[in-house]
Amino acid sequence: MALKATIYKADLNIANMDDHIYGDYQKASSRCKTVAVVVYGTQVEEWWKRNSKIKTLSNVQVWQIAPQSTAELEQLCERTMQLQLNVMDNEWTLLGEKGQANVVWTQLQ
């Protein structure tokens, strides 16, 4: 039996001082030119092997969140979130009502 999906909504404000990108974002993936898939957990390698068709999609990026970052991000999760992402000196910090998380990840594609 499949688990029920939980939908999370996030209003994201980005301040990327490295690339001088600033703004508020809330966009459905069907309207995006590029889609990012964010993976986390202990089964990432197995998932990546099973989903090899993703590698053929030029508009899809796949990012793996580091385990420590995953634990920190879990503390920020709410059904509806107001988040602030600050990027400076290639360090990513996500701030929410419940605290903050340092985001470390690896791009798989």
Gaussian input, Z-matrix of N, CA and C with variables (Angstrom, degrees):
# hf/3-21g

backbone

0 1
 N
 C     1     B1
 C     2     B2     1     A1
 N     3     B3     2     A2     1     D1
 C     4     B4     3     A3     2     D2
 C     5     B5     4     A4     3     D3
 N     6     B6     5     A5     4     D4
 C     7     B7     6     A6     5     D5
 C     8     B8     7     A7     6     D6
 N     9     B9     8     A8     7     D7
 C    10    B10     9     A9     8     D8
 C    11    B11    10    A10     9     D9
 N    12    B12    11    A11    10    D10
 C    13    B13    12    A12    11    D11
 C    14    B14    13    A13    12    D12
 N    15    B15    14    A14    13    D13
 C    16    B16    15    A15    14    D14
 C    17    B17    16    A16    15    D15
 N    18    B18    17    A17    16    D16
 C    19    B19    18    A18    17    D17
 C    20    B20    19    A19    18    D18
 N    21    B21    20    A20    19    D19
 C    22    B22    21    A21    20    D20
 C    23    B23    22    A22    21    D21
 N    24    B24    23    A23    22    D22
 C    25    B25    24    A24    23    D23
 C    26    B26    25    A25    24    D24
 N    27    B27    26    A26    25    D25
 C    28    B28    27    A27    26    D26
 C    29    B29    28    A28    27    D27
 N    30    B30    29    A29    28    D28
 C    31    B31    30    A30    29    D29
 C    32    B32    31    A31    30    D30
 N    33    B33    32    A32    31    D31
 C    34    B34    33    A33    32    D32
 C    35    B35    34    A34    33    D33
 N    36    B36    35    A35    34    D34
 C    37    B37    36    A36    35    D35
 C    38    B38    37    A37    36    D36
 N    39    B39    38    A38    37    D37
 C    40    B40    39    A39    38    D38
 C    41    B41    40    A40    39    D39
 N    42    B42    41    A41    40    D40
 C    43    B43    42    A42    41    D41
 C    44    B44    43    A43    42    D42
 N    45    B45    44    A44    43    D43
 C    46    B46    45    A45    44    D44
 C    47    B47    46    A46    45    D45
 N    48    B48    47    A47    46    D46
 C    49    B49    48    A48    47    D47
 C    50    B50    49    A49    48    D48
 N    51    B51    50    A50    49    D49
 C    52    B52    51    A51    50    D50
 C    53    B53    52    A52    51    D51
 N    54    B54    53    A53    52    D52
 C    55    B55    54    A54    53    D53
 C    56    B56    55    A55    54    D54
 N    57    B57    56    A56    55    D55
 C    58    B58    57    A57    56    D56
 C    59    B59    58    A58    57    D57
 N    60    B60    59    A59    58    D58
 C    61    B61    60    A60    59    D59
 C    62    B62    61    A61    60    D60
 N    63    B63    62    A62    61    D61
 C    64    B64    63    A63    62    D62
 C    65    B65    64    A64    63    D63
 N    66    B66    65    A65    64    D64
 C    67    B67    66    A66    65    D65
 C    68    B68    67    A67    66    D66
 N    69    B69    68    A68    67    D67
 C    70    B70    69    A69    68    D68
 C    71    B71    70    A70    69    D69
 N    72    B72    71    A71    70    D70
 C    73    B73    72    A72    71    D71
 C    74    B74    73    A73    72    D72
 N    75    B75    74    A74    73    D73
 C    76    B76    75    A75    74    D74
 C    77    B77    76    A76    75    D75
 N    78    B78    77    A77    76    D76
 C    79    B79    78    A78    77    D77
 C    80    B80    79    A79    78    D78
 N    81    B81    80    A80    79    D79
 C    82    B82    81    A81    80    D80
 C    83    B83    82    A82    81    D81
 N    84    B84    83    A83    82    D82
 C    85    B85    84    A84    83    D83
 C    86    B86    85    A85    84    D84
 N    87    B87    86    A86    85    D85
 C    88    B88    87    A87    86    D86
 C    89    B89    88    A88    87    D87
 N    90    B90    89    A89    88    D88
 C    91    B91    90    A90    89    D89
 C    92    B92    91    A91    90    D90
 N    93    B93    92    A92    91    D91
 C    94    B94    93    A93    92    D92
 C    95    B95    94    A94    93    D93
 N    96    B96    95    A95    94    D94
 C    97    B97    96    A96    95    D95
 C    98    B98    97    A97    96    D96
 N    99    B99    98    A98    97    D97
 C   100   B100    99    A99    98    D98
 C   101   B101   100   A100    99    D99
 N   102   B102   101   A101   100   D100
 C   103   B103   102   A102   101   D101
 C   104   B104   103   A103   102   D102
 N   105   B105   104   A104   103   D103
 C   106   B106   105   A105   104   D104
 C   107   B107   106   A106   105   D105
 N   108   B108   107   A107   106   D106
 C   109   B109   108   A108   107   D107
 C   110   B110   109   A109   108   D108
 N   111   B111   110   A110   109   D109
 C   112   B112   111   A111   110   D110
 C   113   B113   112   A112   111   D111
 N   114   B114   113   A113   112   D112
 C   115   B115   114   A114   113   D113
 C   116   B116   115   A115   114   D114
 N   117   B117   116   A116   115   D115
 C   118   B118   117   A117   116   D116
 C   119   B119   118   A118   117   D117
 N   120   B120   119   A119   118   D118
 C   121   B121   120   A120   119   D119
 C   122   B122   121   A121   120   D120
 N   123   B123   122   A122   121   D121
 C   124   B124   123   A123   122   D122
 C   125   B125   124   A124   123   D123
 N   126   B126   125   A125   124   D124
 C   127   B127   126   A126   125   D125
 C   128   B128   127   A127   126   D126
 N   129   B129   128   A128   127   D127
 C   130   B130   129   A129   128   D128
 C   131   B131   130   A130   129   D129
 N   132   B132   131   A131   130   D130
 C   133   B133   132   A132   131   D131
 C   134   B134   133   A133   132   D132
 N   135   B135   134   A134   133   D133
 C   136   B136   135   A135   134   D134
 C   137   B137   136   A136   135   D135
 N   138   B138   137   A137   136   D136
 C   139   B139   138   A138   137   D137
 C   140   B140   139   A139   138   D138
 N   141   B141   140   A140   139   D139
 C   142   B142   141   A141   140   D140
 C   143   B143   142   A142   141   D141
 N   144   B144   143   A143   142   D142
 C   145   B145   144   A144   143   D143
 C   146   B146   145   A145   144   D144
 N   147   B147   146   A146   145   D145
 C   148   B148   147   A147   146   D146
 C   149   B149   148   A148   147   D147
 N   150   B150   149   A149   148   D148
 C   151   B151   150   A150   149   D149
 C   152   B152   151   A151   150   D150
 N   153   B153   152   A152   151   D151
 C   154   B154   153   A153   152   D152
 C   155   B155   154   A154   153   D153
 N   156   B156   155   A155   154   D154
 C   157   B157   156   A156   155   D155
 C   158   B158   157   A157   156   D156
 N   159   B159   158   A158   157   D157
 C   160   B160   159   A159   158   D158
 C   161   B161   160   A160   159   D159
 N   162   B162   161   A161   160   D160
 C   163   B163   162   A162   161   D161
 C   164   B164   163   A163   162   D162
 N   165   B165   164   A164   163   D163
 C   166   B166   165   A165   164   D164
 C   167   B167   166   A166   165   D165
 N   168   B168   167   A167   166   D166
 C   169   B169   168   A168   167   D167
 C   170   B170   169   A169   168   D168
 N   171   B171   170   A170   169   D169
 C   172   B172   171   A171   170   D170
 C   173   B173   172   A172   171   D171
 N   174   B174   173   A173   172   D172
 C   175   B175   174   A174   173   D173
 C   176   B176   175   A175   174   D174
 N   177   B177   176   A176   175   D175
 C   178   B178   177   A177   176   D176
 C   179   B179   178   A178   177   D177
 N   180   B180   179   A179   178   D178
 C   181   B181   180   A180   179   D179
 C   182   B182   181   A181   180   D180
 N   183   B183   182   A182   181   D181
 C   184   B184   183   A183   182   D182
 C   185   B185   184   A184   183   D183
 N   186   B186   185   A185   184   D184
 C   187   B187   186   A186   185   D185
 C   188   B188   187   A187   186   D186
 N   189   B189   188   A188   187   D187
 C   190   B190   189   A189   188   D188
 C   191   B191   190   A190   189   D189
 N   192   B192   191   A191   190   D190
 C   193   B193   192   A192   191   D191
 C   194   B194   193   A193   192   D192
 N   195   B195   194   A194   193   D193
 C   196   B196   195   A195   194   D194
 C   197   B197   196   A196   195   D195
 N   198   B198   197   A197   196   D196
 C   199   B199   198   A198   197   D197
 C   200   B200   199   A199   198   D198
 N   201   B201   200   A200   199   D199
 C   202   B202   201   A201   200   D200
 C   203   B203   202   A202   201   D201
 N   204   B204   203   A203   202   D202
 C   205   B205   204   A204   203   D203
 C   206   B206   205   A205   204   D204
 N   207   B207   206   A206   205   D205
 C   208   B208   207   A207   206   D206
 C   209   B209   208   A208   207   D207
 N   210   B210   209   A209   208   D208
 C   211   B211   210   A210   209   D209
 C   212   B212   211   A211   210   D210
 N   213   B213   212   A212   211   D211
 C   214   B214   213   A213   212   D212
 C   215   B215   214   A214   213   D213
 N   216   B216   215   A215   214   D214
 C   217   B217   216   A216   215   D215
 C   218   B218   217   A217   216   D216
 N   219   B219   218   A218   217   D217
 C   220   B220   219   A219   218   D218
 C   221   B221   220   A220   219   D219
 N   222   B222   221   A221   220   D220
 C   223   B223   222   A222   221   D221
 C   224   B224   223   A223   222   D222
 N   225   B225   224   A224   223   D223
 C   226   B226   225   A225   224   D224
 C   227   B227   226   A226   225   D225
 N   228   B228   227   A227   226   D226
 C   229   B229   228   A228   227   D227
 C   230   B230   229   A229   228   D228
 N   231   B231   230   A230   229   D229
 C   232   B232   231   A231   230   D230
 C   233   B233   232   A232   231   D231
 N   234   B234   233   A233   232   D232
 C   235   B235   234   A234   233   D233
 C   236   B236   235   A235   234   D234
 N   237   B237   236   A236   235   D235
 C   238   B238   237   A237   236   D236
 C   239   B239   238   A238   237   D237
 N   240   B240   239   A239   238   D238
 C   241   B241   240   A240   239   D239
 C   242   B242   241   A241   240   D240
 N   243   B243   242   A242   241   D241
 C   244   B244   243   A243   242   D242
 C   245   B245   244   A244   243   D243
 N   246   B246   245   A245   244   D244
 C   247   B247   246   A246   245   D245
 C   248   B248   247   A247   246   D246
 N   249   B249   248   A248   247   D247
 C   250   B250   249   A249   248   D248
 C   251   B251   250   A250   249   D249
 N   252   B252   251   A251   250   D250
 C   253   B253   252   A252   251   D251
 C   254   B254   253   A253   252   D252
 N   255   B255   254   A254   253   D253
 C   256   B256   255   A255   254   D254
 C   257   B257   256   A256   255   D255
 N   258   B258   257   A257   256   D256
 C   259   B259   258   A258   257   D257
 C   260   B260   259   A259   258   D258
 N   261   B261   260   A260   259   D259
 C   262   B262   261   A261   260   D260
 C   263   B263   262   A262   261   D261
 N   264   B264   263   A263   262   D262
 C   265   B265   264   A264   263   D263
 C   266   B266   265   A265   264   D264
 N   267   B267   266   A266   265   D265
 C   268   B268   267   A267   266   D266
 C   269   B269   268   A268   267   D267
 N   270   B270   269   A269   268   D268
 C   271   B271   270   A270   269   D269
 C   272   B272   271   A271   270   D270
 N   273   B273   272   A272   271   D271
 C   274   B274   273   A273   272   D272
 C   275   B275   274   A274   273   D273
 N   276   B276   275   A275   274   D274
 C   277   B277   276   A276   275   D275
 C   278   B278   277   A277   276   D276
 N   279   B279   278   A278   277   D277
 C   280   B280   279   A279   278   D278
 C   281   B281   280   A280   279   D279
 N   282   B282   281   A281   280   D280
 C   283   B283   282   A282   281   D281
 C   284   B284   283   A283   282   D282
 N   285   B285   284   A284   283   D283
 C   286   B286   285   A285   284   D284
 C   287   B287   286   A286   285   D285
 N   288   B288   287   A287   286   D286
 C   289   B289   288   A288   287   D287
 C   290   B290   289   A289   288   D288
 N   291   B291   290   A290   289   D289
 C   292   B292   291   A291   290   D290
 C   293   B293   292   A292   291   D291
 N   294   B294   293   A293   292   D292
 C   295   B295   294   A294   293   D293
 C   296   B296   295   A295   294   D294
 N   297   B297   296   A296   295   D295
 C   298   B298   297   A297   296   D296
 C   299   B299   298   A298   297   D297
 N   300   B300   299   A299   298   D298
 C   301   B301   300   A300   299   D299
 C   302   B302   301   A301   300   D300
 N   303   B303   302   A302   301   D301
 C   304   B304   303   A303   302   D302
 C   305   B305   304   A304   303   D303
 N   306   B306   305   A305   304   D304
 C   307   B307   306   A306   305   D305
 C   308   B308   307   A307   306   D306
 N   309   B309   308   A308   307   D307
 C   310   B310   309   A309   308   D308
 C   311   B311   310   A310   309   D309
 N   312   B312   311   A311   310   D310
 C   313   B313   312   A312   311   D311
 C   314   B314   313   A313   312   D312
 N   315   B315   314   A314   313   D313
 C   316   B316   315   A315   314   D314
 C   317   B317   316   A316   315   D315
 N   318   B318   317   A317   316   D316
 C   319   B319   318   A318   317   D317
 C   320   B320   319   A319   318   D318
 N   321   B321   320   A320   319   D319
 C   322   B322   321   A321   320   D320
 C   323   B323   322   A322   321   D321
 N   324   B324   323   A323   322   D322
 C   325   B325   324   A324   323   D323
 C   326   B326   325   A325   324   D324

   B1=1.4452
   B2=1.5276
   B3=1.3154
   B4=1.4656
   B5=1.5267
   B6=1.3083
   B7=1.4536
   B8=1.5205
   B9=1.3333
   B10=1.4522
   B11=1.5267
   B12=1.3096
   B13=1.4670
   B14=1.5252
   B15=1.3047
   B16=1.4554
   B17=1.5172
   B18=1.3029
   B19=1.4542
   B20=1.5211
   B21=1.3276
   B22=1.4575
   B23=1.5193
   B24=1.3089
   B25=1.4622
   B26=1.5200
   B27=1.3153
   B28=1.4625
   B29=1.5154
   B30=1.3140
   B31=1.4513
   B32=1.5234
   B33=1.3161
   B34=1.4552
   B35=1.5236
   B36=1.3059
   B37=1.4520
   B38=1.5173
   B39=1.3271
   B40=1.4666
   B41=1.5215
   B42=1.3151
   B43=1.4666
   B44=1.5268
   B45=1.3414
   B46=1.4611
   B47=1.5254
   B48=1.3184
   B49=1.4561
   B50=1.5278
   B51=1.3410
   B52=1.4596
   B53=1.5288
   B54=1.3486
   B55=1.4658
   B56=1.5260
   B57=1.3290
   B58=1.4661
   B59=1.5290
   B60=1.3341
   B61=1.4609
   B62=1.5216
   B63=1.3372
   B64=1.4561
   B65=1.5219
   B66=1.3384
   B67=1.4590
   B68=1.5064
   B69=1.3388
   B70=1.4592
   B71=1.5233
   B72=1.3416
   B73=1.4572
   B74=1.5112
   B75=1.3201
   B76=1.4580
   B77=1.5148
   B78=1.3186
   B79=1.4512
   B80=1.5237
   B81=1.3077
   B82=1.4681
   B83=1.5214
   B84=1.3289
   B85=1.4639
   B86=1.5216
   B87=1.3279
   B88=1.4619
   B89=1.5295
   B90=1.3366
   B91=1.4567
   B92=1.5231
   B93=1.2988
   B94=1.4680
   B95=1.5219
   B96=1.3182
   B97=1.4600
   B98=1.5227
   B99=1.3188
   B100=1.4581
   B101=1.5226
   B102=1.3182
   B103=1.4635
   B104=1.5137
   B105=1.3208
   B106=1.4634
   B107=1.5235
   B108=1.3210
   B109=1.4546
   B110=1.5216
   B111=1.3241
   B112=1.4553
   B113=1.5222
   B114=1.3387
   B115=1.4634
   B116=1.5243
   B117=1.3231
   B118=1.4649
   B119=1.5229
   B120=1.3071
   B121=1.4595
   B122=1.5105
   B123=1.3211
   B124=1.4619
   B125=1.5267
   B126=1.3309
   B127=1.4628
   B128=1.5264
   B129=1.3233
   B130=1.4680
   B131=1.5243
   B132=1.3187
   B133=1.4724
   B134=1.5225
   B135=1.3061
   B136=1.4724
   B137=1.5272
   B138=1.3343
   B139=1.4632
   B140=1.5277
   B141=1.3222
   B142=1.4692
   B143=1.5224
   B144=1.3208
   B145=1.4698
   B146=1.5259
   B147=1.3327
   B148=1.4698
   B149=1.5219
   B150=1.3112
   B151=1.4596
   B152=1.5244
   B153=1.3015
   B154=1.4638
   B155=1.5266
   B156=1.3339
   B157=1.4669
   B158=1.5274
   B159=1.3186
   B160=1.4628
   B161=1.5223
   B162=1.3211
   B163=1.4638
   B164=1.5234
   B165=1.3220
   B166=1.4663
   B167=1.5279
   B168=1.3209
   B169=1.4666
   B170=1.5210
   B171=1.3235
   B172=1.4623
   B173=1.5322
   B174=1.3306
   B175=1.4627
   B176=1.5310
   B177=1.3247
   B178=1.4671
   B179=1.5241
   B180=1.3302
   B181=1.4604
   B182=1.5287
   B183=1.3230
   B184=1.4654
   B185=1.5200
   B186=1.3355
   B187=1.4562
   B188=1.5152
   B189=1.3197
   B190=1.4657
   B191=1.5227
   B192=1.3356
   B193=1.4624
   B194=1.5211
   B195=1.3289
   B196=1.4662
   B197=1.5369
   B198=1.3379
   B199=1.4706
   B200=1.5314
   B201=1.3190
   B202=1.4601
   B203=1.5254
   B204=1.3227
   B205=1.4595
   B206=1.5287
   B207=1.3258
   B208=1.4656
   B209=1.5183
   B210=1.3267
   B211=1.4616
   B212=1.5239
   B213=1.3267
   B214=1.4630
   B215=1.5260
   B216=1.3267
   B217=1.4623
   B218=1.5285
   B219=1.3246
   B220=1.4650
   B221=1.5232
   B222=1.3149
   B223=1.4638
   B224=1.5304
   B225=1.3264
   B226=1.4620
   B227=1.5264
   B228=1.3310
   B229=1.4637
   B230=1.5282
   B231=1.3262
   B232=1.4526
   B233=1.5198
   B234=1.3170
   B235=1.4627
   B236=1.5286
   B237=1.3231
   B238=1.4648
   B239=1.5210
   B240=1.3394
   B241=1.4637
   B242=1.5206
   B243=1.3054
   B244=1.4575
   B245=1.5285
   B246=1.3358
   B247=1.4588
   B248=1.5206
   B249=1.3110
   B250=1.4616
   B251=1.5254
   B252=1.3336
   B253=1.4585
   B254=1.5196
   B255=1.3151
   B256=1.4620
   B257=1.5224
   B258=1.3166
   B259=1.4634
   B260=1.5183
   B261=1.3312
   B262=1.4564
   B263=1.5249
   B264=1.3136
   B265=1.4617
   B266=1.5333
   B267=1.3390
   B268=1.4632
   B269=1.5322
   B270=1.3198
   B271=1.4617
   B272=1.5185
   B273=1.3417
   B274=1.4587
   B275=1.5273
   B276=1.3279
   B277=1.4579
   B278=1.5223
   B279=1.3252
   B280=1.4566
   B281=1.5186
   B282=1.3216
   B283=1.4635
   B284=1.5213
   B285=1.3256
   B286=1.4583
   B287=1.5101
   B288=1.3191
   B289=1.4618
   B290=1.5283
   B291=1.3287
   B292=1.4658
   B293=1.5219
   B294=1.3300
   B295=1.4626
   B296=1.5094
   B297=1.3303
   B298=1.4567
   B299=1.5187
   B300=1.3364
   B301=1.4640
   B302=1.5195
   B303=1.3078
   B304=1.4646
   B305=1.5152
   B306=1.3269
   B307=1.4649
   B308=1.5207
   B309=1.3289
   B310=1.4664
   B311=1.5117
   B312=1.3380
   B313=1.4500
   B314=1.5137
   B315=1.3277
   B316=1.4563
   B317=1.5194
   B318=1.3288
   B319=1.4522
   B320=1.5192
   B321=1.3481
   B322=1.4605
   B323=1.5288
   B324=1.3214
   B325=1.4806
   B326=1.5041
   A1=108.63
   A2=115.45
   A3=120.95
   A4=110.66
   A5=114.63
   A6=119.95
   A7=109.55
   A8=116.58
   A9=120.26
   A10=109.22
   A11=115.44
   A12=120.77
   A13=109.50
   A14=115.68
   A15=121.95
   A16=107.51
   A17=116.45
   A18=120.85
   A19=109.23
   A20=115.05
   A21=122.12
   A22=108.16
   A23=116.13
   A24=121.13
   A25=107.87
   A26=116.03
   A27=120.09
   A28=110.20
   A29=115.87
   A30=121.74
   A31=104.61
   A32=115.75
   A33=120.90
   A34=110.81
   A35=115.81
   A36=122.31
   A37=106.94
   A38=116.29
   A39=120.60
   A40=110.23
   A41=114.52
   A42=121.73
   A43=106.26
   A44=115.55
   A45=121.75
   A46=107.66
   A47=115.60
   A48=120.44
   A49=112.24
   A50=117.97
   A51=121.00
   A52=111.54
   A53=116.56
   A54=121.45
   A55=113.07
   A56=117.34
   A57=123.48
   A58=111.47
   A59=115.13
   A60=122.52
   A61=107.07
   A62=115.49
   A63=120.51
   A64=108.27
   A65=116.60
   A66=117.90
   A67=113.17
   A68=113.90
   A69=122.68
   A70=108.36
   A71=116.17
   A72=120.38
   A73=110.85
   A74=114.15
   A75=122.98
   A76=104.78
   A77=117.61
   A78=121.91
   A79=109.53
   A80=115.91
   A81=120.25
   A82=109.36
   A83=116.68
   A84=120.48
   A85=112.96
   A86=119.14
   A87=120.45
   A88=112.02
   A89=117.80
   A90=121.26
   A91=112.10
   A92=117.94
   A93=121.59
   A94=110.79
   A95=115.14
   A96=120.20
   A97=110.59
   A98=116.31
   A99=122.41
   A100=108.76
   A101=116.09
   A102=121.32
   A103=108.77
   A104=116.10
   A105=121.25
   A106=108.95
   A107=115.46
   A108=122.00
   A109=106.19
   A110=116.05
   A111=121.35
   A112=107.84
   A113=115.80
   A114=120.88
   A115=110.00
   A116=114.83
   A117=120.12
   A118=108.69
   A119=115.43
   A120=120.39
   A121=113.03
   A122=114.11
   A123=120.78
   A124=113.88
   A125=118.08
   A126=120.89
   A127=114.02
   A128=117.20
   A129=120.69
   A130=111.84
   A131=117.55
   A132=119.67
   A133=111.53
   A134=117.41
   A135=121.65
   A136=110.29
   A137=117.49
   A138=121.89
   A139=109.85
   A140=116.93
   A141=121.85
   A142=110.42
   A143=118.12
   A144=121.75
   A145=111.20
   A146=117.34
   A147=121.74
   A148=112.51
   A149=118.85
   A150=122.48
   A151=111.58
   A152=115.95
   A153=121.25
   A154=112.98
   A155=118.85
   A156=120.67
   A157=111.73
   A158=117.22
   A159=120.29
   A160=110.39
   A161=116.95
   A162=120.76
   A163=112.30
   A164=118.13
   A165=121.35
   A166=112.60
   A167=117.57
   A168=121.49
   A169=110.34
   A170=116.10
   A171=119.84
   A172=113.27
   A173=118.50
   A174=120.40
   A175=112.76
   A176=118.02
   A177=121.82
   A178=110.01
   A179=114.57
   A180=121.38
   A181=107.44
   A182=116.60
   A183=121.27
   A184=108.24
   A185=115.77
   A186=123.16
   A187=109.59
   A188=116.87
   A189=122.03
   A190=109.04
   A191=115.97
   A192=121.12
   A193=108.73
   A194=116.28
   A195=122.19
   A196=109.89
   A197=117.07
   A198=120.53
   A199=114.38
   A200=118.75
   A201=120.57
   A202=110.92
   A203=116.72
   A204=120.72
   A205=110.83
   A206=116.61
   A207=120.52
   A208=110.55
   A209=116.93
   A210=120.82
   A211=111.32
   A212=117.34
   A213=121.23
   A214=110.94
   A215=117.34
   A216=121.18
   A217=112.10
   A218=117.20
   A219=120.83
   A220=111.14
   A221=116.72
   A222=120.95
   A223=111.98
   A224=117.53
   A225=121.29
   A226=113.38
   A227=117.72
   A228=121.65
   A229=113.83
   A230=113.39
   A231=123.91
   A232=106.65
   A233=118.40
   A234=120.70
   A235=111.16
   A236=116.98
   A237=122.47
   A238=106.91
   A239=115.89
   A240=119.52
   A241=111.65
   A242=115.17
   A243=123.82
   A244=104.99
   A245=117.20
   A246=120.71
   A247=111.19
   A248=114.95
   A249=122.53
   A250=107.33
   A251=117.29
   A252=121.82
   A253=108.50
   A254=115.81
   A255=121.72
   A256=109.02
   A257=116.00
   A258=121.77
   A259=107.64
   A260=115.50
   A261=119.98
   A262=108.62
   A263=116.65
   A264=122.80
   A265=110.91
   A266=115.38
   A267=123.90
   A268=113.37
   A269=117.36
   A270=121.98
   A271=108.29
   A272=115.50
   A273=121.83
   A274=108.87
   A275=116.41
   A276=121.79
   A277=108.30
   A278=115.96
   A279=121.95
   A280=108.55
   A281=116.15
   A282=121.66
   A283=109.80
   A284=114.92
   A285=121.07
   A286=109.56
   A287=115.70
   A288=120.56
   A289=112.20
   A290=117.07
   A291=121.14
   A292=114.14
   A293=118.20
   A294=119.74
   A295=111.44
   A296=115.70
   A297=120.75
   A298=110.58
   A299=114.62
   A300=121.31
   A301=108.99
   A302=115.77
   A303=120.87
   A304=107.33
   A305=115.73
   A306=120.89
   A307=109.63
   A308=115.49
   A309=122.40
   A310=106.67
   A311=115.80
   A312=118.72
   A313=112.30
   A314=113.68
   A315=122.12
   A316=107.48
   A317=117.10
   A318=119.35
   A319=108.91
   A320=116.29
   A321=121.73
   A322=110.43
   A323=116.77
   A324=121.71
   A325=108.78
   D1=132.85
   D2=-179.08
   D3=-77.50
   D4=147.01
   D5=175.32
   D6=-77.08
   D7=149.13
   D8=176.20
   D9=-72.93
   D10=141.96
   D11=178.38
   D12=-79.21
   D13=143.85
   D14=173.21
   D15=-108.44
   D16=125.34
   D17=-178.58
   D18=-94.33
   D19=129.22
   D20=177.00
   D21=-114.26
   D22=136.80
   D23=177.69
   D24=-116.04
   D25=130.08
   D26=-179.31
   D27=-129.47
   D28=128.44
   D29=167.71
   D30=-94.32
   D31=121.30
   D32=-172.28
   D33=-115.99
   D34=125.73
   D35=173.26
   D36=-107.20
   D37=125.56
   D38=-176.74
   D39=-113.20
   D40=132.22
   D41=171.88
   D42=-125.67
   D43=94.28
   D44=-179.04
   D45=-100.97
   D46=95.41
   D47=-177.72
   D48=-72.91
   D49=-22.55
   D50=178.77
   D51=-67.32
   D52=-44.21
   D53=-176.61
   D54=-107.76
   D55=3.72
   D56=179.70
   D57=57.02
   D58=49.98
   D59=176.91
   D60=-116.28
   D61=125.60
   D62=-177.11
   D63=-138.27
   D64=140.77
   D65=175.42
   D66=161.90
   D67=173.89
   D68=176.69
   D69=-102.49
   D70=139.38
   D71=-175.86
   D72=-134.27
   D73=134.53
   D74=169.47
   D75=-160.68
   D76=95.38
   D77=-171.13
   D78=-135.91
   D79=139.04
   D80=176.44
   D81=-77.33
   D82=143.81
   D83=-175.09
   D84=-64.02
   D85=-25.51
   D86=-179.53
   D87=-67.43
   D88=-18.78
   D89=179.18
   D90=-97.66
   D91=-1.62
   D92=-176.29
   D93=-89.37
   D94=147.75
   D95=173.83
   D96=-78.86
   D97=-30.46
   D98=178.90
   D99=-125.82
   D100=136.79
   D101=178.86
   D102=-113.27
   D103=132.91
   D104=177.51
   D105=-107.99
   D106=129.54
   D107=174.63
   D108=-107.68
   D109=123.76
   D110=-179.13
   D111=-107.35
   D112=122.33
   D113=-178.09
   D114=-115.55
   D115=150.33
   D116=-179.06
   D117=-155.87
   D118=164.45
   D119=175.90
   D120=105.63
   D121=-173.69
   D122=-173.78
   D123=-85.69
   D124=-11.04
   D125=-175.67
   D126=-106.54
   D127=18.04
   D128=-175.54
   D129=-60.43
   D130=-46.86
   D131=-177.91
   D132=-60.12
   D133=-43.25
   D134=179.05
   D135=-64.94
   D136=-43.46
   D137=178.79
   D138=-60.99
   D139=-43.32
   D140=-178.16
   D141=-62.78
   D142=-39.42
   D143=178.24
   D144=-66.62
   D145=-41.65
   D146=-176.99
   D147=-72.90
   D148=-24.34
   D149=-175.30
   D150=-109.71
   D151=48.94
   D152=-175.98
   D153=-66.12
   D154=-20.29
   D155=179.00
   D156=-63.33
   D157=-26.12
   D158=178.42
   D159=-59.41
   D160=-31.91
   D161=-178.32
   D162=-63.59
   D163=-18.51
   D164=-179.66
   D165=-88.21
   D166=-7.46
   D167=-177.80
   D168=-92.43
   D169=114.44
   D170=-175.26
   D171=-74.51
   D172=-18.95
   D173=-178.20
   D174=-97.79
   D175=12.10
   D176=-178.73
   D177=-114.38
   D178=128.64
   D179=173.04
   D180=-108.79
   D181=142.48
   D182=178.19
   D183=-122.33
   D184=125.69
   D185=-177.52
   D186=-122.64
   D187=134.99
   D188=176.81
   D189=-106.80
   D190=124.18
   D191=178.63
   D192=-84.66
   D193=136.18
   D194=178.22
   D195=-64.13
   D196=147.58
   D197=-178.32
   D198=-54.66
   D199=-41.25
   D200=179.56
   D201=-64.47
   D202=-39.76
   D203=177.94
   D204=-65.82
   D205=-38.15
   D206=178.61
   D207=-58.48
   D208=-45.47
   D209=179.42
   D210=-61.91
   D211=-40.46
   D212=179.30
   D213=-68.39
   D214=-40.41
   D215=-179.48
   D216=-66.76
   D217=-34.49
   D218=177.94
   D219=-56.73
   D220=-34.18
   D221=-178.78
   D222=-69.07
   D223=-22.03
   D224=-178.96
   D225=-88.05
   D226=-16.06
   D227=-170.50
   D228=-67.26
   D229=131.85
   D230=171.76
   D231=-143.26
   D232=161.84
   D233=-179.40
   D234=-60.93
   D235=-38.27
   D236=175.60
   D237=-125.86
   D238=125.14
   D239=-173.70
   D240=-128.24
   D241=144.71
   D242=168.62
   D243=-110.71
   D244=112.82
   D245=-174.77
   D246=-122.27
   D247=147.65
   D248=175.93
   D249=-121.20
   D250=122.34
   D251=176.82
   D252=-106.42
   D253=121.00
   D254=176.35
   D255=-110.07
   D256=128.92
   D257=177.13
   D258=-121.72
   D259=120.80
   D260=177.94
   D261=-150.94
   D262=131.64
   D263=-178.39
   D264=55.22
   D265=39.65
   D266=178.26
   D267=62.72
   D268=20.59
   D269=173.92
   D270=-109.74
   D271=132.17
   D272=-176.78
   D273=-108.13
   D274=126.40
   D275=177.64
   D276=-127.63
   D277=124.82
   D278=179.03
   D279=-106.58
   D280=125.75
   D281=-178.44
   D282=-115.05
   D283=136.90
   D284=177.14
   D285=-138.68
   D286=-176.86
   D287=-178.71
   D288=-63.73
   D289=-26.89
   D290=-177.32
   D291=-93.85
   D292=-1.26
   D293=-179.11
   D294=142.58
   D295=-151.61
   D296=-179.38
   D297=-141.51
   D298=160.04
   D299=179.65
   D300=-139.03
   D301=137.33
   D302=171.17
   D303=-87.94
   D304=124.23
   D305=-174.14
   D306=-100.95
   D307=117.72
   D308=176.84
   D309=-120.66
   D310=128.14
   D311=-179.01
   D312=-148.82
   D313=168.28
   D314=179.53
   D315=-124.33
   D316=135.45
   D317=176.33
   D318=-85.07
   D319=120.51
   D320=178.45
   D321=-87.35
   D322=-28.93
   D323=179.15
   D324=-149.76

